[in-house]
Amino acid sequence: MSWLALVYLVALFLAIPLRGQLLAADLVAPLMIWQLWRKREELLEVLLAEGKWLMLAFAWMCLAVATQFVRGTGSLYDFAVFGYMAVIYCFYRIAPLPSRKTCAVTGAALLGLCFLGWVAVKLVPDAPFISRMLYTDAHFLQLSENKLVIRYQFLSGNPNLLGSAYILPVILLLPALEERLIKLTRWRQAFGLTLICLIACLPLFATASKHLVMTFGLLAGTWTLLPLAPQRAMRTLATAAVASCGLLCLITVLFQTYPALQTAPWVDFSKRGNYSVHQEIYAKILFHEGLGGLLLGHTPAELHALYPKYADKDKIRAILEPYGFGNETEQFATFMDPHQEYLNFASFFGVPALLALLAFLFAIARKGLRTQRWNIVLFVLGVLLSFCWDDLGSKRWLWAALGLLSARQQTTDKVIS
């Protein structure tokens, strides 16, 4: 099953579409479920040892969905999506990958393909196939010239998808990178390795996706292993850098920033960002629709019905027009996804399910602290930050990454006493 696990990761990163939301990688899912059944005793042992919060979240989701069906408005779609995410996590938690060398070669090959695509875009941007690797933002195109009109998306359908899926090849390369890093004896070598990593991340920067904070967390945390500097100082510096990057990204979500503003300091703290429109509406639905919704969430049909109730068209138009979205005010006032996982998960399954999910993520980070794997700690920090601007919980690569990193913590010999 190790080769199956690797094939799934490759197919996920290449984002080969089949129909609708279905990807070629999803054809592997039945084999993953079969493997989990074969390893059910091992899986149960793992879940009882370290997955109690995840099981609690799943149990509360079951209660929420059952209650919604009793009300006559129940839907299984979102529950099935998160169930699939649980399958992916569990599979990668117990299924080993091939050898470190094989994983490193695969990760390097994926990053190499992505890099070649980015180079091709720079050299021949008007070629028919190459242009599919670019995302043109029709809204930002209406504004004054800005750097976010055209973004790199490789084979994904959106640059933000590439921005989050970038964690997969990086995770495949991490063991080889760690092995190389701890053997460095000169700052010149460290500088060279840093330069290589920066070059490998150029396509990620070209996505202009805030999700880069997750990859940044993985790499910054790995660099704390550098033997040429005090580890405590490196950890402090890496944590501050990732937190600062995330805070900067969060500012662009909450307040009006570039490209709506074209002059320094490129942020107006007195005006709202475009994502805040639907995030505010979902927050109102969550906290103003009674205790039942707060505890057990709402069905998609209920959310569609409630959304317009809290939409102020004049306020929405004032927020959207500086971003070039003014003509879509009606759509934003009718229904939009929250673009924030905290609100998304709580809206569907209730706040207790959300708190259990967060406790599960904090448990992974806590174990990273105990096993001195700072890259896992900072990756979880990046995930928690990214939750602020995307419905990230339904992304397959996130749960594959969490499973892989959780499994990797079991192999360490360094445990803080």
Secondary structure per residue as TSV (DSSP state, phi and psi in degrees):
chain	resnum	aa	ss	phi	psi
A	1	M	-	360.0	-11.0
A	2	S	H	-64.6	-38.8
A	3	W	H	-70.5	-35.0
A	4	L	H	-61.1	-42.3
A	5	A	H	-61.5	-40.0
A	6	L	H	-70.2	-41.5
A	7	V	H	-60.6	-40.6
A	8	Y	H	-62.5	-42.7
A	9	L	H	-63.2	-42.3
A	10	V	H	-63.0	-46.7
A	11	A	H	-64.3	-35.4
A	12	L	H	-63.1	-46.4
A	13	F	H	-66.3	-36.9
A	14	L	H	-76.6	-14.2
A	15	A	T	51.5	50.5
A	16	I	-	-74.6	114.8
A	17	P	E	-81.7	149.4
A	18	L	E	-114.3	-65.9
A	19	R	E	-157.1	129.3
A	20	G	T	58.9	-126.6
A	21	Q	T	-85.9	-2.4
A	22	L	E	-78.6	129.8
A	23	L	E	-109.6	159.7
A	24	A	G	-58.3	-34.4
A	25	A	G	-58.7	-29.8
A	26	D	G	-68.5	-16.0
A	27	L	G	-65.4	-19.0
A	28	V	G	-80.6	-18.1
A	29	A	H	-53.1	-43.9
A	30	P	H	-59.6	-36.0
A	31	L	H	-68.9	-33.8
A	32	M	H	-65.1	-43.7
A	33	I	H	-63.7	-41.1
A	34	W	H	-60.5	-42.1
A	35	Q	H	-64.6	-39.5
A	36	L	H	-63.7	-36.9
A	37	W	H	-66.2	-41.6
A	38	R	H	-63.3	-35.5
A	39	K	T	-102.9	26.2
A	40	R	H	-59.6	-34.8
A	41	E	H	-68.3	-43.5
A	42	E	H	-64.1	-42.3
A	43	L	H	-62.3	-44.5
A	44	L	H	-61.9	-39.5
A	45	E	H	-62.8	-42.3
A	46	V	H	-65.6	-45.4
A	47	L	H	-65.2	-38.5
A	48	L	H	-68.0	-29.9
A	49	A	H	-81.7	-39.1
A	50	E	H	-139.0	2.8
A	51	G	-	-117.0	23.0
A	52	K	H	-61.4	-40.5
A	53	W	H	-67.8	-36.8
A	54	L	H	-65.2	-41.6
A	55	M	H	-66.4	-35.5
A	56	L	H	-65.6	-42.3
A	57	A	H	-60.1	-43.6
A	58	F	H	-65.4	-40.2
A	59	A	H	-62.9	-42.3
A	60	W	H	-68.1	-35.4
A	61	M	H	-60.8	-41.5
A	62	C	H	-60.7	-43.5
A	63	L	H	-63.0	-43.7
A	64	A	H	-62.9	-46.0
A	65	V	H	-65.9	-41.3
A	66	A	H	-60.6	-42.7
A	67	T	H	-63.9	-39.9
A	68	Q	H	-65.1	-35.9
A	69	F	H	-68.4	-36.0
A	70	V	H	-61.7	-36.3
A	71	R	T	-72.1	-13.1
A	72	G	T	91.1	10.0
A	73	T	-	-124.4	14.9
A	74	G	-	-64.7	152.7
A	75	S	-	-144.6	139.9
A	76	L	S	-97.1	-6.8
A	77	Y	H	-59.7	-55.6
A	78	D	H	-66.7	-35.3
A	79	F	H	-62.9	-41.0
A	80	A	H	-66.2	-37.9
A	81	V	H	-61.0	-48.7
A	82	F	H	-70.8	-28.0
A	83	G	H	-63.1	-40.2
A	84	Y	H	-63.7	-39.7
A	85	M	H	-62.1	-37.4
A	86	A	H	-65.2	-38.3
A	87	V	H	-60.7	-45.2
A	88	I	H	-61.6	-46.7
A	89	Y	H	-60.0	-48.6
A	90	C	H	-62.8	-40.5
A	91	F	H	-60.4	-48.6
A	92	Y	H	-75.7	-17.0
A	93	R	H	-71.7	-30.7
A	94	I	H	-114.7	-13.9
A	95	A	S	-93.0	119.6
A	96	P	-	-74.3	150.6
A	97	L	-	-86.0	166.1
A	98	P	S	-62.3	-171.2
A	99	S	-	-60.2	158.5
A	100	R	H	-56.1	-40.6
A	101	K	H	-65.0	-43.4
A	102	T	H	-62.6	-43.2
A	103	C	H	-64.7	-40.6
A	104	A	H	-64.5	-43.0
A	105	V	H	-63.4	-42.2
A	106	T	H	-64.9	-46.3
A	107	G	H	-61.2	-43.0
A	108	A	H	-64.3	-38.0
A	109	A	H	-65.0	-42.6
A	110	L	H	-64.2	-44.7
A	111	L	H	-65.6	-35.8
A	112	G	H	-63.3	-43.3
A	113	L	H	-62.5	-43.5
A	114	C	H	-63.3	-39.6
A	115	F	H	-67.4	-42.3
A	116	L	H	-62.8	-38.5
A	117	G	H	-62.1	-41.2
A	118	W	H	-65.6	-40.1
A	119	V	H	-64.1	-43.1
A	120	A	H	-61.3	-38.5
A	121	V	H	-61.4	-39.0
A	122	K	H	-69.4	-36.0
A	123	L	H	-84.8	-42.2
A	124	V	-	-133.6	65.7
A	125	P	T	-65.2	-18.3
A	126	D	T	-93.8	-3.3
A	127	A	S	-64.8	140.6
A	128	P	H	-53.1	-50.7
A	129	F	H	-71.6	-39.6
A	130	I	H	-62.2	-36.8
A	131	S	H	-63.7	-22.7
A	132	R	T	-69.2	-17.3
A	133	M	T	-82.8	-3.3
A	134	L	E	-110.2	144.3
A	135	Y	E	-111.8	122.5
A	136	T	E	-105.2	120.1
A	137	D	-	-85.1	106.9
A	138	A	T	-65.1	-27.3
A	139	H	T	-74.5	-49.6
A	140	F	G	-66.0	-22.1
A	141	L	G	-64.9	-25.3
A	142	Q	G	-76.6	-15.8
A	143	L	S	-87.1	179.2
A	144	S	S	-61.0	160.7
A	145	E	S	-50.0	129.0
A	146	N	-	-149.1	164.1
A	147	K	T	-80.5	-6.8
A	148	L	T	-101.2	5.1
A	149	V	S	-66.5	-45.8
A	150	I	E	-117.0	124.6
A	151	R	E	-130.5	153.1
A	152	Y	E	-84.9	131.9
A	153	Q	-	-127.5	-1.5
A	154	F	T	54.5	-124.7
A	155	L	T	-96.6	0.0
A	156	S	S	-76.4	165.0
A	157	G	S	-85.5	-2.7
A	158	N	S	-162.6	140.6
A	159	P	H	-60.0	-27.7
A	160	N	H	-70.0	-28.9
A	161	L	H	-68.1	-42.9
A	162	L	H	-64.8	-39.1
A	163	G	H	-60.4	-32.6
A	164	S	H	-90.5	-35.3
A	165	A	H	-69.7	-14.3
A	166	Y	T	-59.1	-20.3
A	167	I	H	-65.7	-24.9
A	168	L	H	-66.3	-55.8
A	169	P	H	-63.9	-30.9
A	170	V	H	-65.4	-41.1
A	171	I	H	-65.1	-38.0
A	172	L	H	-62.5	-31.8
A	173	L	H	-87.7	-15.4
A	174	L	H	-56.4	-47.1
A	175	P	H	-59.0	-41.9
A	176	A	H	-66.9	-37.5
A	177	L	H	-66.5	-42.7
A	178	E	H	-60.9	-44.6
A	179	E	H	-60.8	-40.4
A	180	R	H	-70.5	-39.1
A	181	L	H	-66.5	-43.1
A	182	I	T	-71.9	-9.1
A	183	K	T	-97.6	-0.8
A	184	L	-	-68.7	137.9
A	185	T	-	-121.3	-7.7
A	186	R	S	-135.1	148.3
A	187	W	H	-65.7	-29.3
A	188	R	H	-62.0	-39.7
A	189	Q	H	-66.7	-40.1
A	190	A	H	-63.7	-40.8
A	191	F	H	-63.5	-42.3
A	192	G	H	-62.5	-42.1
A	193	L	H	-68.2	-37.8
A	194	T	H	-62.9	-41.2
A	195	L	H	-63.4	-40.8
A	196	I	H	-61.6	-43.5
A	197	C	H	-64.4	-39.5
A	198	L	H	-64.5	-40.2
A	199	I	H	-64.1	-41.7
A	200	A	H	-64.0	-24.0
A	201	C	T	-93.5	0.6
A	202	L	H	-56.9	-43.8
A	203	P	H	-60.8	-34.1
A	204	L	H	-64.6	-43.6
A	205	F	H	-62.2	-34.4
A	206	A	H	-69.1	-18.0
A	207	T	H	-72.9	-21.6
A	208	A	T	52.8	34.7
A	209	S	-	-95.9	135.2
A	210	K	T	-66.0	-16.1
A	211	H	T	-67.5	-9.8
A	212	L	H	-59.8	-17.3
A	213	V	H	-61.7	-26.9
A	214	M	H	-71.3	-46.9
A	215	T	H	-64.0	-39.4
A	216	F	H	-59.5	-41.6
A	217	G	H	-62.9	-43.1
A	218	L	H	-60.3	-47.5
A	219	L	H	-73.6	-42.5
A	220	A	H	-62.8	-40.6
A	221	G	H	-65.9	-36.5
A	222	T	H	-65.8	-36.0
A	223	W	G	-68.3	-12.1
A	224	T	G	-70.2	-11.1
A	225	L	G	-80.6	-6.4
A	226	L	-	-56.3	119.1
A	227	P	T	-76.6	-5.4
A	228	L	T	-84.6	-6.0
A	229	A	S	-136.9	155.0
A	230	P	-	-58.4	130.7
A	231	Q	H	-63.7	-38.9
A	232	R	H	-63.7	-42.0
A	233	A	H	-65.0	-39.7
A	234	M	H	-64.7	-40.2
A	235	R	H	-66.0	-42.3
A	236	T	H	-61.9	-45.2
A	237	L	H	-64.2	-44.8
A	238	A	H	-63.9	-43.1
A	239	T	H	-64.0	-43.1
A	240	A	H	-63.6	-38.7
A	241	A	H	-66.6	-45.5
A	242	V	H	-66.9	-43.2
A	243	A	H	-63.1	-39.9
A	244	S	H	-66.0	-41.9
A	245	C	H	-60.8	-45.2
A	246	G	H	-64.6	-39.2
A	247	L	H	-64.7	-40.7
A	248	L	H	-61.3	-43.1
A	249	C	H	-63.4	-40.5
A	250	L	H	-65.2	-35.3
A	251	I	H	-60.3	-39.5
A	252	T	H	-67.4	-21.5
A	253	V	H	-82.3	-44.5
A	254	L	H	-81.0	-32.7
A	255	F	E	-125.0	161.0
A	256	Q	E	-69.9	121.9
A	257	T	E	-137.0	-172.5
A	258	Y	T	-57.6	138.5
A	259	P	T	-92.0	2.0
A	260	A	T	-61.2	-32.9
A	261	L	-	-110.4	129.9
A	262	Q	-	-107.1	0.3
A	263	T	S	-125.0	156.5
A	264	A	T	-61.5	143.7
A	265	P	T	-87.6	17.8
A	266	W	-	62.1	23.8
A	267	V	E	-152.5	138.1
A	268	D	E	-123.2	104.8
A	269	F	E	-71.7	-6.2
A	270	S	E	-92.0	-6.5
A	271	K	E	-125.5	152.5
A	272	R	E	-89.2	151.3
A	273	G	-	-80.8	160.9
A	274	N	T	-66.7	-31.3
A	275	Y	T	-66.1	-23.8
A	276	S	H	-67.6	-18.3
A	277	V	H	-58.7	-60.2
A	278	H	H	-77.7	-26.4
A	279	Q	H	-65.8	-40.4
A	280	E	H	-65.2	-39.8
A	281	I	H	-64.9	-43.7
A	282	Y	H	-65.2	-36.3
A	283	A	H	-63.8	-39.2
A	284	K	H	-67.4	-41.2
A	285	I	H	-59.6	-43.3
A	286	L	H	-65.0	-41.9
A	287	F	H	-101.1	-9.1
A	288	H	H	-112.2	1.2
A	289	E	S	-108.8	27.4
A	290	G	H	91.5	165.9
A	291	L	H	-66.4	-32.6
A	292	G	H	-60.3	-45.5
A	293	G	H	-67.2	-36.8
A	294	L	H	-65.1	-38.0
A	295	L	H	-87.3	-36.0
A	296	L	H	-124.1	3.7
A	297	G	-	73.7	-170.8
A	298	H	-	-133.6	156.1
A	299	T	-	-80.1	163.4
A	300	P	H	-55.8	-39.7
A	301	A	H	-63.0	-40.5
A	302	E	H	-66.4	-40.4
A	303	L	H	-65.2	-40.1
A	304	H	H	-61.4	-37.2
A	305	A	H	-74.8	-35.9
A	306	L	H	-80.3	-30.4
A	307	Y	G	-52.7	-52.9
A	308	P	G	-62.0	-24.2
A	309	K	G	-60.0	-31.4
A	310	Y	G	-108.0	12.1
A	311	A	-	-96.4	120.5
A	312	D	-	-101.9	105.3
A	313	K	H	-61.5	-40.6
A	314	D	H	-63.8	-43.5
A	315	K	H	-64.9	-41.3
A	316	I	H	-64.6	-44.3
A	317	R	H	-61.7	-40.9
A	318	A	H	-63.1	-33.4
A	319	I	H	-76.9	-38.7
A	320	L	H	-80.3	-33.9
A	321	E	G	-57.7	-41.3
A	322	P	G	-62.8	-20.4
A	323	Y	G	-95.2	1.0
A	324	G	T	84.6	12.1
A	325	F	-	-101.5	9.0
A	326	G	G	-55.0	-38.0
A	327	N	G	-74.6	-1.9
A	328	E	G	-108.5	18.4
A	329	T	H	-55.9	-42.2
A	330	E	H	-60.5	-42.7
A	331	Q	H	-64.7	-44.2
A	332	F	H	-66.5	-25.5
A	333	A	H	-88.6	-11.8
A	334	T	H	-92.9	-54.0
A	335	F	-	-172.1	137.0
A	336	M	-	-146.1	153.2
A	337	D	-	-68.5	156.5
A	338	P	-	-71.6	-22.6
A	339	H	S	53.1	43.3
A	340	Q	-	-165.9	120.3
A	341	E	H	-69.6	-30.6
A	342	Y	H	-60.3	-48.2
A	343	L	H	-72.1	-36.8
A	344	N	H	-62.4	-52.5
A	345	F	H	-66.3	-43.3
A	346	A	H	-67.0	-34.8
A	347	S	H	-65.6	-34.7
A	348	F	H	-84.3	-39.2
A	349	F	H	-126.8	-0.4
A	350	G	-	95.8	158.4
A	351	V	H	-64.5	-38.7
A	352	P	H	-59.1	-38.7
A	353	A	H	-64.0	-40.5
A	354	L	H	-62.7	-44.6
A	355	L	H	-63.3	-37.5
A	356	A	H	-66.1	-39.9
A	357	L	H	-63.2	-43.6
A	358	L	H	-65.1	-38.9
A	359	A	H	-61.5	-37.4
A	360	F	H	-62.4	-44.4
A	361	L	H	-67.1	-40.7
A	362	F	H	-63.8	-33.4
A	363	A	H	-65.8	-37.6
A	364	I	H	-63.9	-44.6
A	365	A	H	-64.9	-40.2
A	366	R	H	-62.4	-39.8
A	367	K	H	-68.7	-32.7
A	368	G	H	-61.2	-38.5
A	369	L	H	-63.1	-44.5
A	370	R	H	-67.7	-34.7
A	371	T	T	-94.8	7.0
A	372	Q	T	60.0	35.5
A	373	R	-	-105.3	86.4
A	374	W	H	-69.3	-24.9
A	375	N	H	-66.0	-32.2
A	376	I	H	-70.3	-40.7
A	377	V	H	-59.8	-47.7
A	378	L	H	-75.5	-25.6
A	379	F	H	-65.9	-45.7
A	380	V	H	-61.7	-38.5
A	381	L	H	-60.4	-43.1
A	382	G	H	-62.8	-38.1
A	383	V	H	-64.7	-47.1
A	384	L	H	-62.1	-35.4
A	385	L	H	-69.9	-43.7
A	386	S	H	-65.4	-26.3
A	387	F	T	-58.2	-22.2
A	388	C	T	-74.5	-15.7
A	389	W	T	-135.0	10.3
A	390	D	S	-154.4	152.7
A	391	D	-	-81.3	71.7
A	392	L	G	-79.1	-17.2
A	393	G	G	-66.2	-16.3
A	394	S	G	-99.8	13.4
A	395	K	-	-91.8	122.8
A	396	R	H	-58.9	-42.4
A	397	W	H	-66.7	-26.4
A	398	L	H	-64.1	-45.6
A	399	W	H	-74.4	-31.5
A	400	A	H	-63.7	-42.3
A	401	A	H	-64.7	-43.2
A	402	L	H	-63.4	-39.8
A	403	G	H	-64.8	-44.3
A	404	L	H	-63.5	-45.0
A	405	L	H	-69.8	-36.2
A	406	S	H	-64.6	-41.6
A	407	A	H	-65.4	-36.7
A	408	R	H	-66.7	-29.1
A	409	Q	H	-64.4	-23.5
A	410	Q	T	-74.1	-15.7
A	411	T	T	-93.9	-4.9
A	412	T	-	-77.9	147.8
A	413	D	-	-103.5	-6.3
A	414	K	-	-97.6	107.3
A	415	V	-	-124.4	131.1
A	416	I	-	-69.9	128.0
A	417	S	-	-78.3	360.0
